[in-house]
Amino acid sequence: GIRCVAANCGNTNTDGVSLHTFPKDAALRKKWTDFVKLKRGAWVGPTEYSALCSAHFSADCFPFRQRFEMEQMGIKPKKVTLNPDAVPTIHAITPPSISSPSATSKSYACLCNN
């Protein structure tokens, strides 16, 4: 399956998020790529399968009707879409380093996808 390419994320569509492939528009694609590279400097860039999950987009990146149905009516749309000009702005919280005292009491899934 497809996995989110953002640093410290790795969500899939089975995690209750929607996945969005990189846009074809060159300028918008560059903004998405720059977003990922901000935290993953060595990332070579998107392939046709690269995607970001909905967790990296603010609410205003989604069409109003879709937001209204999800937030006010509790309806999950069949297909979650982004506005055509949507740009990711929300980075995942970086997990604590292994030397952190709380790191041993928590488990973090899939930290190896950098």
VENGIUR-V655354 format. One record per backbone hydrogen bond with DSSP energy under -1.0 kcal/mol. CO is the residue of the C=O (numbers start at 1). NH is the residue of the N-H. If there is no record, write none. Layout:
BEGIN
CO,NH
CO,NH
END
This chain:
BEGIN
6,9
11,4
12,15
18,54
20,52
25,29
26,30
27,31
28,32
29,33
30,34
31,35
32,36
33,37
34,38
36,39
36,40
40,43
50,22
51,5
52,20
53,56
54,57
56,89
56,90
58,61
59,62
61,83
63,67
64,68
65,69
66,70
67,71
68,72
68,73
69,75
83,86
97,100
100,103
END
